[in-house]
Amino acid sequence: MLGFLRDTLLPHARAEEAVLYPEWAALVGAPDAAAPMVHDHEAIAERIDRLAATGREDVETLQELLYELHALILVHFGKEEDLQLPAFDAHPEVAARVLERMGEHAGHAHAHQQRRPVQGVST
């Protein structure tokens, strides 16, 4: 689990911060629009670090951290789906560029293209 969180989820978050969020902020005309999303990433990373530092015998803390991670990640994904993707749906040329750059930056395809294809962009 820690391998996925550190090697997949966190690099994906860094790619979002470098590529997706600046493009989204430009689309909505608010340079700091993604600040809450970055705050989510920081909260998620902090819990991943705490999870890694918690011993296997401390089941109560492990369970608490996993529940917190689950909640944070679900709410974060919901914000992306509900707040960010509509802006990209309205600008498929920007969405295509972002998807390509996300893949280059993180070394993988952007996960949201499997969850909900952007209108006008073939996957």
ZAGU-54163 format. One record per residue (C-alpha): residue in one letter; x, y, z. Coordinates in pm, 1 decimal, always signed. Last residue first. Layout:
<rs>
<r><residu>A</residu><c1>X</c1><c2>Y</c2><c3>Z</c3></r>
...
</rs>
This chain:
<rs>
<r><residu>T</residu><c1>-849.5</c1><c2>+829.9</c2><c3>-2518.9</c3></r>
<r><residu>S</residu><c1>-1029.9</c1><c2>+1051.7</c2><c3>-2765.8</c3></r>
<r><residu>V</residu><c1>-1093.4</c1><c2>+1407.9</c2><c3>-2657.7</c3></r>
<r><residu>G</residu><c1>-1417.7</c1><c2>+1579.9</c2><c3>-2757.3</c3></r>
<r><residu>Q</residu><c1>-1575.2</c1><c2>+1541.2</c2><c3>-2416.2</c3></r>
<r><residu>V</residu><c1>-1320.9</c1><c2>+1452.1</c2><c3>-2148.6</c3></r>
<r><residu>P</residu><c1>-1342.1</c1><c2>+1084.0</c2><c3>-2064.3</c3></r>
<r><residu>R</residu><c1>-1454.7</c1><c2>+1007.5</c2><c3>-1709.3</c3></r>
<r><residu>R</residu><c1>-1283.9</c1><c2>+746.9</c2><c3>-1498.4</c3></r>
<r><residu>Q</residu><c1>-1028.0</c1><c2>+628.7</c2><c3>-1756.0</c3></r>
<r><residu>Q</residu><c1>-921.7</c1><c2>+980.7</c2><c3>-1848.5</c3></r>
<r><residu>H</residu><c1>-909.6</c1><c2>+1058.1</c2><c3>-1480.0</c3></r>
<r><residu>A</residu><c1>-601.5</c1><c2>+843.9</c2><c3>-1428.7</c3></r>
<r><residu>H</residu><c1>-369.5</c1><c2>+1068.1</c2><c3>-1630.4</c3></r>
<r><residu>A</residu><c1>-154.8</c1><c2>+841.1</c2><c3>-1839.9</c3></r>
<r><residu>H</residu><c1>+181.2</c1><c2>+756.7</c2><c3>-1692.3</c3></r>
<r><residu>G</residu><c1>+535.8</c1><c2>+891.4</c2><c3>-1657.7</c3></r>
<r><residu>A</residu><c1>+428.4</c1><c2>+1162.1</c2><c3>-1415.3</c3></r>
<r><residu>H</residu><c1>+535.2</c1><c2>+1459.8</c2><c3>-1625.0</c3></r>
<r><residu>E</residu><c1>+492.6</c1><c2>+1303.3</c2><c3>-1967.6</c3></r>
<r><residu>G</residu><c1>+152.5</c1><c2>+1159.8</c2><c3>-1886.7</c3></r>
<r><residu>M</residu><c1>+39.1</c1><c2>+1486.7</c2><c3>-1733.2</c3></r>
<r><residu>R</residu><c1>+168.0</c1><c2>+1673.9</c2><c3>-2040.5</c3></r>
<r><residu>E</residu><c1>-42.9</c1><c2>+1463.6</c2><c3>-2275.3</c3></r>
<r><residu>L</residu><c1>-353.5</c1><c2>+1492.7</c2><c3>-2059.0</c3></r>
<r><residu>V</residu><c1>-303.2</c1><c2>+1868.6</c2><c3>-2025.4</c3></r>
<r><residu>R</residu><c1>-269.2</c1><c2>+1919.9</c2><c3>-2401.5</c3></r>
<r><residu>A</residu><c1>-584.4</c1><c2>+1719.4</c2><c3>-2469.8</c3></r>
<r><residu>A</residu><c1>-774.7</c1><c2>+1909.4</c2><c3>-2200.8</c3></r>
<r><residu>V</residu><c1>-664.4</c1><c2>+2244.6</c2><c3>-2345.3</c3></r>
<r><residu>E</residu><c1>-798.9</c1><c2>+2145.6</c2><c3>-2687.0</c3></r>
<r><residu>P</residu><c1>-1114.7</c1><c2>+2008.9</c2><c3>-2525.2</c3></r>
<r><residu>H</residu><c1>-1207.2</c1><c2>+2346.4</c2><c3>-2370.5</c3></r>
<r><residu>A</residu><c1>-1561.2</c1><c2>+2318.4</c2><c3>-2226.6</c3></r>
<r><residu>D</residu><c1>-1488.9</c1><c2>+1969.5</c2><c3>-2096.0</c3></r>
<r><residu>F</residu><c1>-1175.2</c1><c2>+2113.2</c2><c3>-1935.3</c3></r>
<r><residu>A</residu><c1>-1380.9</c1><c2>+2359.1</c2><c3>-1732.1</c3></r>
<r><residu>P</residu><c1>-1628.7</c1><c2>+2083.1</c2><c3>-1644.5</c3></r>
<r><residu>L</residu><c1>-1335.9</c1><c2>+1866.7</c2><c3>-1527.9</c3></r>
<r><residu>Q</residu><c1>-1222.7</c1><c2>+2105.3</c2><c3>-1256.9</c3></r>
<r><residu>L</residu><c1>-1514.2</c1><c2>+2153.4</c2><c3>-1020.3</c3></r>
<r><residu>D</residu><c1>-1718.2</c1><c2>+1832.9</c2><c3>-1007.6</c3></r>
<r><residu>E</residu><c1>-1464.3</c1><c2>+1566.3</c2><c3>-1104.8</c3></r>
<r><residu>E</residu><c1>-1162.8</c1><c2>+1732.1</c2><c3>-946.6</c3></r>
<r><residu>K</residu><c1>-1358.1</c1><c2>+1820.8</c2><c3>-633.6</c3></r>
<r><residu>G</residu><c1>-1489.6</c1><c2>+1464.3</c2><c3>-608.6</c3></r>
<r><residu>F</residu><c1>-1137.4</c1><c2>+1328.2</c2><c3>-642.6</c3></r>
<r><residu>H</residu><c1>-1031.0</c1><c2>+1541.7</c2><c3>-346.2</c3></r>
<r><residu>V</residu><c1>-1329.8</c1><c2>+1431.0</c2><c3>-137.9</c3></r>
<r><residu>L</residu><c1>-1249.2</c1><c2>+1066.1</c2><c3>-206.8</c3></r>
<r><residu>I</residu><c1>-877.1</c1><c2>+1117.4</c2><c3>-137.8</c3></r>
<r><residu>L</residu><c1>-935.8</c1><c2>+1293.1</c2><c3>+193.3</c3></r>
<r><residu>A</residu><c1>-1188.8</c1><c2>+1035.3</c2><c3>+312.2</c3></r>
<r><residu>H</residu><c1>-972.7</c1><c2>+735.4</c2><c3>+224.1</c3></r>
<r><residu>L</residu><c1>-663.7</c1><c2>+895.1</c2><c3>+371.0</c3></r>
<r><residu>E</residu><c1>-846.1</c1><c2>+965.5</c2><c3>+697.6</c3></r>
<r><residu>Y</residu><c1>-980.6</c1><c2>+610.3</c2><c3>+712.6</c3></r>
<r><residu>L</residu><c1>-630.6</c1><c2>+476.3</c2><c3>+649.2</c3></r>
<r><residu>L</residu><c1>-483.5</c1><c2>+701.8</c2><c3>+917.2</c3></r>
<r><residu>E</residu><c1>-739.1</c1><c2>+591.3</c2><c3>+1177.1</c3></r>
<r><residu>Q</residu><c1>-689.3</c1><c2>+223.6</c2><c3>+1091.5</c3></r>
<r><residu>L</residu><c1>-313.4</c1><c2>+256.2</c2><c3>+1124.0</c3></r>
<r><residu>T</residu><c1>-352.2</c1><c2>+441.3</c2><c3>+1452.9</c3></r>
<r><residu>E</residu><c1>-577.8</c1><c2>+169.3</c2><c3>+1597.9</c3></r>
<r><residu>V</residu><c1>-363.1</c1><c2>-113.3</c2><c3>+1461.4</c3></r>
<r><residu>D</residu><c1>-46.3</c1><c2>+2.7</c2><c3>+1633.4</c3></r>
<r><residu>E</residu><c1>+127.0</c1><c2>-336.4</c2><c3>+1600.4</c3></r>
<r><residu>R</residu><c1>+223.8</c1><c2>-266.1</c2><c3>+1242.8</c3></r>
<r><residu>G</residu><c1>+432.2</c1><c2>+31.2</c2><c3>+1352.4</c3></r>
<r><residu>T</residu><c1>+344.6</c1><c2>+379.5</c2><c3>+1236.8</c3></r>
<r><residu>A</residu><c1>+613.3</c1><c2>+577.5</c2><c3>+1051.9</c3></r>
<r><residu>A</residu><c1>+487.2</c1><c2>+486.5</c2><c3>+704.7</c3></r>
<r><residu>L</residu><c1>+131.7</c1><c2>+581.9</c2><c3>+800.8</c3></r>
<r><residu>R</residu><c1>+253.2</c1><c2>+915.0</c2><c3>+938.4</c3></r>
<r><residu>D</residu><c1>+430.6</c1><c2>+988.9</c2><c3>+609.6</c3></r>
<r><residu>I</residu><c1>+118.1</c1><c2>+890.7</c2><c3>+414.0</c3></r>
<r><residu>R</residu><c1>-86.7</c1><c2>+1111.5</c2><c3>+645.7</c3></r>
<r><residu>E</residu><c1>+135.8</c1><c2>+1410.1</c2><c3>+572.4</c3></r>
<r><residu>A</residu><c1>+120.5</c1><c2>+1339.8</c2><c3>+199.4</c3></r>
<r><residu>I</residu><c1>-262.4</c1><c2>+1341.1</c2><c3>+206.8</c3></r>
<r><residu>A</residu><c1>-274.4</c1><c2>+1670.0</c2><c3>+398.2</c3></r>
<r><residu>E</residu><c1>-25.0</c1><c2>+1825.6</c2><c3>+156.5</c3></r>
<r><residu>H</residu><c1>-221.2</c1><c2>+1701.2</c2><c3>-142.8</c3></r>
<r><residu>D</residu><c1>-542.7</c1><c2>+1843.6</c2><c3>+1.6</c3></r>
<r><residu>H</residu><c1>-368.8</c1><c2>+2179.8</c2><c3>+50.1</c3></r>
<r><residu>V</residu><c1>-268.1</c1><c2>+2164.7</c2><c3>-315.0</c3></r>
<r><residu>M</residu><c1>-635.9</c1><c2>+2124.4</c2><c3>-404.6</c3></r>
<r><residu>P</residu><c1>-731.2</c1><c2>+2415.7</c2><c3>-180.0</c3></r>
<r><residu>A</residu><c1>-471.4</c1><c2>+2635.3</c2><c3>-356.0</c3></r>
<r><residu>A</residu><c1>-604.0</c1><c2>+2542.5</c2><c3>-700.8</c3></r>
<r><residu>A</residu><c1>-797.3</c1><c2>+2864.8</c2><c3>-760.6</c3></r>
<r><residu>D</residu><c1>-496.8</c1><c2>+3082.5</c2><c3>-676.2</c3></r>
<r><residu>P</residu><c1>-449.3</c1><c2>+3227.0</c2><c3>-1026.1</c3></r>
<r><residu>A</residu><c1>-823.3</c1><c2>+3277.8</c2><c3>-1081.7</c3></r>
<r><residu>G</residu><c1>-935.8</c1><c2>+3315.4</c2><c3>-1442.7</c3></r>
<r><residu>V</residu><c1>-1129.1</c1><c2>+2988.7</c2><c3>-1457.9</c3></r>
<r><residu>L</residu><c1>-931.4</c1><c2>+2857.2</c2><c3>-1753.7</c3></r>
<r><residu>A</residu><c1>-602.3</c1><c2>+2996.8</c2><c3>-1621.1</c3></r>
<r><residu>A</residu><c1>-655.2</c1><c2>+2826.5</c2><c3>-1283.6</c3></r>
<r><residu>W</residu><c1>-731.9</c1><c2>+2501.1</c2><c3>-1466.2</c3></r>
<r><residu>E</residu><c1>-410.2</c1><c2>+2522.5</c2><c3>-1667.0</c3></r>
<r><residu>P</residu><c1>-206.5</c1><c2>+2599.4</c2><c3>-1353.4</c3></r>
<r><residu>Y</residu><c1>-376.4</c1><c2>+2309.0</c2><c3>-1173.0</c3></r>
<r><residu>L</residu><c1>-322.7</c1><c2>+2044.4</c2><c3>-1437.6</c3></r>
<r><residu>V</residu><c1>+48.5</c1><c2>+2077.9</c2><c3>-1510.1</c3></r>
<r><residu>A</residu><c1>+283.1</c1><c2>+2125.7</c2><c3>-1213.1</c3></r>
<r><residu>E</residu><c1>+33.9</c1><c2>+2067.8</c2><c3>-930.7</c3></r>
<r><residu>E</residu><c1>-130.5</c1><c2>+1779.1</c2><c3>-1112.8</c3></r>
<r><residu>A</residu><c1>+208.9</c1><c2>+1624.6</c2><c3>-1185.0</c3></r>
<r><residu>R</residu><c1>+299.1</c1><c2>+1651.0</c2><c3>-816.3</c3></r>
<r><residu>A</residu><c1>-28.1</c1><c2>+1476.0</c2><c3>-724.6</c3></r>
<r><residu>H</residu><c1>+45.2</c1><c2>+1196.8</c2><c3>-973.5</c3></r>
<r><residu>P</residu><c1>+392.3</c1><c2>+1158.2</c2><c3>-821.5</c3></r>
<r><residu>L</residu><c1>+219.7</c1><c2>+1127.5</c2><c3>-479.5</c3></r>
<r><residu>L</residu><c1>-35.5</c1><c2>+867.3</c2><c3>-592.3</c3></r>
<r><residu>T</residu><c1>+192.9</c1><c2>+635.1</c2><c3>-785.2</c3></r>
<r><residu>D</residu><c1>+523.2</c1><c2>+572.7</c2><c3>-606.8</c3></r>
<r><residu>R</residu><c1>+442.2</c1><c2>+693.7</c2><c3>-255.1</c3></r>
<r><residu>L</residu><c1>+79.5</c1><c2>+581.1</c2><c3>-221.5</c3></r>
<r><residu>F</residu><c1>+125.2</c1><c2>+269.7</c2><c3>-433.7</c3></r>
<r><residu>G</residu><c1>+439.9</c1><c2>+162.6</c2><c3>-249.1</c3></r>
<r><residu>L</residu><c1>+277.2</c1><c2>+242.9</c2><c3>+84.7</c3></r>
<r><residu>M</residu><c1>+0.0</c1><c2>+0.0</c2><c3>+0.0</c3></r>
</rs>
